[in-house]
Amino acid sequence: MAHSEALDPDSDLFQPELLPVDFDDEAFAEYVAEYGWGDPDA
């Protein structure tokens, strides 16, 4: 992603313009409740 193109095709930016991310905290909590945090020795 470090070399992504800007959202504006006429832009000369070398930094990617990333869209905001909405995390589903409830889904993450359900996953952790069901599967745990994984094997810490892996």
mmCIF file of the N, C-alpha and C atoms, coordinates in Angstrom:
data_MODEL
# 
_entry.id   MODEL 
# 
loop_
_atom_site.group_PDB 
_atom_site.id 
_atom_site.type_symbol 
_atom_site.label_atom_id 
_atom_site.label_alt_id 
_atom_site.label_comp_id 
_atom_site.label_asym_id 
_atom_site.label_entity_id 
_atom_site.label_seq_id 
_atom_site.pdbx_PDB_ins_code 
_atom_site.Cartn_x 
_atom_site.Cartn_y 
_atom_site.Cartn_z 
_atom_site.occupancy 
_atom_site.B_iso_or_equiv 
_atom_site.pdbx_formal_charge 
_atom_site.auth_seq_id 
_atom_site.auth_comp_id 
_atom_site.auth_asym_id 
_atom_site.auth_atom_id 
_atom_site.pdbx_PDB_model_num 
ATOM 1   N N  . MET A 1 1  ? 0.816   -1.192  0.000   1.00 0.00 ? 1  MET A N  1 
ATOM 2   C CA . MET A 1 1  ? 0.000   0.000   0.000   1.00 0.00 ? 1  MET A CA 1 
ATOM 3   C C  . MET A 1 1  ? 0.865   1.264   0.000   1.00 0.00 ? 1  MET A C  1 
ATOM 4   N N  . ALA A 1 2  ? 2.115   1.135   0.278   1.00 0.00 ? 2  ALA A N  1 
ATOM 5   C CA . ALA A 1 2  ? 2.969   2.317   0.347   1.00 0.00 ? 2  ALA A CA 1 
ATOM 6   C C  . ALA A 1 2  ? 3.093   3.009   -1.003  1.00 0.00 ? 2  ALA A C  1 
ATOM 7   N N  . HIS A 1 3  ? 2.840   2.299   -2.071  1.00 0.00 ? 3  HIS A N  1 
ATOM 8   C CA . HIS A 1 3  ? 2.978   2.882   -3.404  1.00 0.00 ? 3  HIS A CA 1 
ATOM 9   C C  . HIS A 1 3  ? 1.640   3.004   -4.116  1.00 0.00 ? 3  HIS A C  1 
ATOM 10  N N  . SER A 1 4  ? 0.564   3.124   -3.347  1.00 0.00 ? 4  SER A N  1 
ATOM 11  C CA . SER A 1 4  ? -0.759  3.265   -3.945  1.00 0.00 ? 4  SER A CA 1 
ATOM 12  C C  . SER A 1 4  ? -0.884  4.609   -4.644  1.00 0.00 ? 4  SER A C  1 
ATOM 13  N N  . GLU A 1 5  ? -1.774  4.651   -5.588  1.00 0.00 ? 5  GLU A N  1 
ATOM 14  C CA . GLU A 1 5  ? -2.034  5.902   -6.283  1.00 0.00 ? 5  GLU A CA 1 
ATOM 15  C C  . GLU A 1 5  ? -3.040  6.723   -5.494  1.00 0.00 ? 5  GLU A C  1 
ATOM 16  N N  . ALA A 1 6  ? -2.995  8.012   -5.663  1.00 0.00 ? 6  ALA A N  1 
ATOM 17  C CA . ALA A 1 6  ? -3.936  8.909   -5.009  1.00 0.00 ? 6  ALA A CA 1 
ATOM 18  C C  . ALA A 1 6  ? -5.330  8.711   -5.601  1.00 0.00 ? 6  ALA A C  1 
ATOM 19  N N  . LEU A 1 7  ? -6.334  9.105   -4.864  1.00 0.00 ? 7  LEU A N  1 
ATOM 20  C CA . LEU A 1 7  ? -7.706  8.986   -5.341  1.00 0.00 ? 7  LEU A CA 1 
ATOM 21  C C  . LEU A 1 7  ? -7.963  9.916   -6.525  1.00 0.00 ? 7  LEU A C  1 
ATOM 22  N N  . ASP A 1 8  ? -7.321  11.059  -6.532  1.00 0.00 ? 8  ASP A N  1 
ATOM 23  C CA . ASP A 1 8  ? -7.455  12.031  -7.617  1.00 0.00 ? 8  ASP A CA 1 
ATOM 24  C C  . ASP A 1 8  ? -6.465  11.653  -8.729  1.00 0.00 ? 8  ASP A C  1 
ATOM 25  N N  . PRO A 1 9  ? -6.948  11.283  -9.913  1.00 0.00 ? 9  PRO A N  1 
ATOM 26  C CA . PRO A 1 9  ? -6.036  10.831  -10.974 1.00 0.00 ? 9  PRO A CA 1 
ATOM 27  C C  . PRO A 1 9  ? -5.069  11.911  -11.454 1.00 0.00 ? 9  PRO A C  1 
ATOM 28  N N  . ASP A 1 10 ? -5.381  13.184  -11.230 1.00 0.00 ? 10 ASP A N  1 
ATOM 29  C CA . ASP A 1 10 ? -4.507  14.271  -11.667 1.00 0.00 ? 10 ASP A CA 1 
ATOM 30  C C  . ASP A 1 10 ? -3.512  14.684  -10.592 1.00 0.00 ? 10 ASP A C  1 
ATOM 31  N N  . SER A 1 11 ? -3.555  14.038  -9.444  1.00 0.00 ? 11 SER A N  1 
ATOM 32  C CA . SER A 1 11 ? -2.683  14.382  -8.334  1.00 0.00 ? 11 SER A CA 1 
ATOM 33  C C  . SER A 1 11 ? -1.292  13.809  -8.558  1.00 0.00 ? 11 SER A C  1 
ATOM 34  N N  . ASP A 1 12 ? -0.273  14.537  -8.098  1.00 0.00 ? 12 ASP A N  1 
ATOM 35  C CA . ASP A 1 12 ? 1.109   14.060  -8.181  1.00 0.00 ? 12 ASP A CA 1 
ATOM 36  C C  . ASP A 1 12 ? 1.630   13.643  -6.808  1.00 0.00 ? 12 ASP A C  1 
ATOM 37  N N  . LEU A 1 13 ? 0.744   13.278  -5.905  1.00 0.00 ? 13 LEU A N  1 
ATOM 38  C CA . LEU A 1 13 ? 1.156   12.869  -4.564  1.00 0.00 ? 13 LEU A CA 1 
ATOM 39  C C  . LEU A 1 13 ? 1.779   11.477  -4.603  1.00 0.00 ? 13 LEU A C  1 
ATOM 40  N N  . PHE A 1 14 ? 2.793   11.280  -3.781  1.00 0.00 ? 14 PHE A N  1 
ATOM 41  C CA . PHE A 1 14 ? 3.409   9.971   -3.659  1.00 0.00 ? 14 PHE A CA 1 
ATOM 42  C C  . PHE A 1 14 ? 2.956   9.253   -2.398  1.00 0.00 ? 14 PHE A C  1 
ATOM 43  N N  . GLN A 1 15 ? 2.083   9.879   -1.617  1.00 0.00 ? 15 GLN A N  1 
ATOM 44  C CA . GLN A 1 15 ? 1.535   9.262   -0.417  1.00 0.00 ? 15 GLN A CA 1 
ATOM 45  C C  . GLN A 1 15 ? 0.122   8.791   -0.738  1.00 0.00 ? 15 GLN A C  1 
ATOM 46  N N  . PRO A 1 16 ? -0.224  7.578   -0.323  1.00 0.00 ? 16 PRO A N  1 
ATOM 47  C CA . PRO A 1 16 ? -1.574  7.081   -0.630  1.00 0.00 ? 16 PRO A CA 1 
ATOM 48  C C  . PRO A 1 16 ? -2.639  7.834   0.159   1.00 0.00 ? 16 PRO A C  1 
ATOM 49  N N  . GLU A 1 17 ? -3.777  8.034   -0.450  1.00 0.00 ? 17 GLU A N  1 
ATOM 50  C CA . GLU A 1 17 ? -4.923  8.620   0.229   1.00 0.00 ? 17 GLU A CA 1 
ATOM 51  C C  . GLU A 1 17 ? -5.817  7.463   0.661   1.00 0.00 ? 17 GLU A C  1 
ATOM 52  N N  . LEU A 1 18 ? -5.720  7.093   1.928   1.00 0.00 ? 18 LEU A N  1 
ATOM 53  C CA . LEU A 1 18 ? -6.459  5.948   2.420   1.00 0.00 ? 18 LEU A CA 1 
ATOM 54  C C  . LEU A 1 18 ? -7.829  6.378   2.924   1.00 0.00 ? 18 LEU A C  1 
ATOM 55  N N  . LEU A 1 19 ? -8.806  5.548   2.678   1.00 0.00 ? 19 LEU A N  1 
ATOM 56  C CA . LEU A 1 19 ? -10.153 5.820   3.160   1.00 0.00 ? 19 LEU A CA 1 
ATOM 57  C C  . LEU A 1 19 ? -10.263 5.426   4.619   1.00 0.00 ? 19 LEU A C  1 
ATOM 58  N N  . PRO A 1 20 ? -11.135 6.076   5.380   1.00 0.00 ? 20 PRO A N  1 
ATOM 59  C CA . PRO A 1 20 ? -11.312 5.703   6.778   1.00 0.00 ? 20 PRO A CA 1 
ATOM 60  C C  . PRO A 1 20 ? -11.884 4.288   6.891   1.00 0.00 ? 20 PRO A C  1 
ATOM 61  N N  . VAL A 1 21 ? -11.536 3.618   7.968   1.00 0.00 ? 21 VAL A N  1 
ATOM 62  C CA . VAL A 1 21 ? -11.965 2.241   8.183   1.00 0.00 ? 21 VAL A CA 1 
ATOM 63  C C  . VAL A 1 21 ? -12.888 2.193   9.395   1.00 0.00 ? 21 VAL A C  1 
ATOM 64  N N  . ASP A 1 22 ? -14.012 1.517   9.244   1.00 0.00 ? 22 ASP A N  1 
ATOM 65  C CA . ASP A 1 22 ? -14.922 1.296   10.360  1.00 0.00 ? 22 ASP A CA 1 
ATOM 66  C C  . ASP A 1 22 ? -14.766 -0.146  10.802  1.00 0.00 ? 22 ASP A C  1 
ATOM 67  N N  . PHE A 1 23 ? -14.253 -0.344  12.024  1.00 0.00 ? 23 PHE A N  1 
ATOM 68  C CA . PHE A 1 23 ? -14.093 -1.680  12.557  1.00 0.00 ? 23 PHE A CA 1 
ATOM 69  C C  . PHE A 1 23 ? -15.382 -2.111  13.231  1.00 0.00 ? 23 PHE A C  1 
ATOM 70  N N  . ASP A 1 24 ? -15.729 -3.371  13.073  1.00 0.00 ? 24 ASP A N  1 
ATOM 71  C CA . ASP A 1 24 ? -16.910 -3.941  13.711  1.00 0.00 ? 24 ASP A CA 1 
ATOM 72  C C  . ASP A 1 24 ? -16.476 -4.520  15.057  1.00 0.00 ? 24 ASP A C  1 
ATOM 73  N N  . ASP A 1 25 ? -16.449 -3.666  16.086  1.00 0.00 ? 25 ASP A N  1 
ATOM 74  C CA . ASP A 1 25 ? -15.972 -4.080  17.401  1.00 0.00 ? 25 ASP A CA 1 
ATOM 75  C C  . ASP A 1 25 ? -16.787 -5.236  17.970  1.00 0.00 ? 25 ASP A C  1 
ATOM 76  N N  . GLU A 1 26 ? -18.070 -5.251  17.706  1.00 0.00 ? 26 GLU A N  1 
ATOM 77  C CA . GLU A 1 26 ? -18.925 -6.329  18.208  1.00 0.00 ? 26 GLU A CA 1 
ATOM 78  C C  . GLU A 1 26 ? -18.529 -7.668  17.580  1.00 0.00 ? 26 GLU A C  1 
ATOM 79  N N  . ALA A 1 27 ? -18.250 -7.666  16.291  1.00 0.00 ? 27 ALA A N  1 
ATOM 80  C CA . ALA A 1 27 ? -17.844 -8.899  15.617  1.00 0.00 ? 27 ALA A CA 1 
ATOM 81  C C  . ALA A 1 27 ? -16.488 -9.381  16.135  1.00 0.00 ? 27 ALA A C  1 
ATOM 82  N N  . PHE A 1 28 ? -15.551 -8.458  16.376  1.00 0.00 ? 28 PHE A N  1 
ATOM 83  C CA . PHE A 1 28 ? -14.261 -8.834  16.941  1.00 0.00 ? 28 PHE A CA 1 
ATOM 84  C C  . PHE A 1 28 ? -14.443 -9.445  18.328  1.00 0.00 ? 28 PHE A C  1 
ATOM 85  N N  . ALA A 1 29 ? -15.292 -8.845  19.150  1.00 0.00 ? 29 ALA A N  1 
ATOM 86  C CA . ALA A 1 29 ? -15.539 -9.356  20.499  1.00 0.00 ? 29 ALA A CA 1 
ATOM 87  C C  . ALA A 1 29 ? -16.157 -10.755 20.445  1.00 0.00 ? 29 ALA A C  1 
ATOM 88  N N  . GLU A 1 30 ? -17.085 -10.976 19.526  1.00 0.00 ? 30 GLU A N  1 
ATOM 89  C CA . GLU A 1 30 ? -17.694 -12.299 19.382  1.00 0.00 ? 30 GLU A CA 1 
ATOM 90  C C  . GLU A 1 30 ? -16.651 -13.332 18.945  1.00 0.00 ? 30 GLU A C  1 
ATOM 91  N N  . TYR A 1 31 ? -15.779 -12.960 18.037  1.00 0.00 ? 31 TYR A N  1 
ATOM 92  C CA . TYR A 1 31 ? -14.740 -13.881 17.564  1.00 0.00 ? 31 TYR A CA 1 
ATOM 93  C C  . TYR A 1 31 ? -13.805 -14.262 18.707  1.00 0.00 ? 31 TYR A C  1 
ATOM 94  N N  . VAL A 1 32 ? -13.347 -13.267 19.458  1.00 0.00 ? 32 VAL A N  1 
ATOM 95  C CA . VAL A 1 32 ? -12.428 -13.532 20.559  1.00 0.00 ? 32 VAL A CA 1 
ATOM 96  C C  . VAL A 1 32 ? -13.116 -14.373 21.634  1.00 0.00 ? 32 VAL A C  1 
ATOM 97  N N  . ALA A 1 33 ? -14.387 -14.124 21.891  1.00 0.00 ? 33 ALA A N  1 
ATOM 98  C CA . ALA A 1 33 ? -15.121 -14.910 22.879  1.00 0.00 ? 33 ALA A CA 1 
ATOM 99  C C  . ALA A 1 33 ? -15.221 -16.372 22.437  1.00 0.00 ? 33 ALA A C  1 
ATOM 100 N N  . GLU A 1 34 ? -15.369 -16.597 21.147  1.00 0.00 ? 34 GLU A N  1 
ATOM 101 C CA . GLU A 1 34 ? -15.533 -17.956 20.640  1.00 0.00 ? 34 GLU A CA 1 
ATOM 102 C C  . GLU A 1 34 ? -14.200 -18.684 20.443  1.00 0.00 ? 34 GLU A C  1 
ATOM 103 N N  . TYR A 1 35 ? -13.203 -17.979 19.880  1.00 0.00 ? 35 TYR A N  1 
ATOM 104 C CA . TYR A 1 35 ? -11.946 -18.628 19.508  1.00 0.00 ? 35 TYR A CA 1 
ATOM 105 C C  . TYR A 1 35 ? -10.758 -18.238 20.377  1.00 0.00 ? 35 TYR A C  1 
ATOM 106 N N  . GLY A 1 36 ? -10.880 -17.222 21.197  1.00 0.00 ? 36 GLY A N  1 
ATOM 107 C CA . GLY A 1 36 ? -9.772  -16.784 22.027  1.00 0.00 ? 36 GLY A CA 1 
ATOM 108 C C  . GLY A 1 36 ? -8.758  -15.981 21.222  1.00 0.00 ? 36 GLY A C  1 
ATOM 109 N N  . TRP A 1 37 ? -7.579  -15.764 21.816  1.00 0.00 ? 37 TRP A N  1 
ATOM 110 C CA . TRP A 1 37 ? -6.544  -14.952 21.190  1.00 0.00 ? 37 TRP A CA 1 
ATOM 111 C C  . TRP A 1 37 ? -5.570  -15.790 20.384  1.00 0.00 ? 37 TRP A C  1 
ATOM 112 N N  . GLY A 1 38 ? -5.753  -17.081 20.316  1.00 0.00 ? 38 GLY A N  1 
ATOM 113 C CA . GLY A 1 38 ? -4.843  -17.927 19.550  1.00 0.00 ? 38 GLY A CA 1 
ATOM 114 C C  . GLY A 1 38 ? -3.752  -18.493 20.449  1.00 0.00 ? 38 GLY A C  1 
ATOM 115 N N  . ASP A 1 39 ? -2.867  -19.261 19.851  1.00 0.00 ? 39 ASP A N  1 
ATOM 116 C CA . ASP A 1 39 ? -1.787  -19.914 20.570  1.00 0.00 ? 39 ASP A CA 1 
ATOM 117 C C  . ASP A 1 39 ? -0.618  -18.945 20.707  1.00 0.00 ? 39 ASP A C  1 
ATOM 118 N N  . PRO A 1 40 ? -0.270  -18.532 21.929  1.00 0.00 ? 40 PRO A N  1 
ATOM 119 C CA . PRO A 1 40 ? 0.828   -17.574 22.089  1.00 0.00 ? 40 PRO A CA 1 
ATOM 120 C C  . PRO A 1 40 ? 2.190   -18.160 21.741  1.00 0.00 ? 40 PRO A C  1 
ATOM 121 N N  . ASP A 1 41 ? 2.294   -19.492 21.665  1.00 0.00 ? 41 ASP A N  1 
ATOM 122 C CA . ASP A 1 41 ? 3.577   -20.135 21.322  1.00 0.00 ? 41 ASP A CA 1 
ATOM 123 C C  . ASP A 1 41 ? 3.732   -20.387 19.837  1.00 0.00 ? 41 ASP A C  1 
ATOM 124 N N  . ALA A 1 42 ? 2.730   -20.005 19.052  1.00 0.00 ? 42 ALA A N  1 
ATOM 125 C CA . ALA A 1 42 ? 2.781   -20.260 17.602  1.00 0.00 ? 42 ALA A CA 1 
ATOM 126 C C  . ALA A 1 42 ? 3.663   -19.265 16.895  1.00 0.00 ? 42 ALA A C  1 
# 
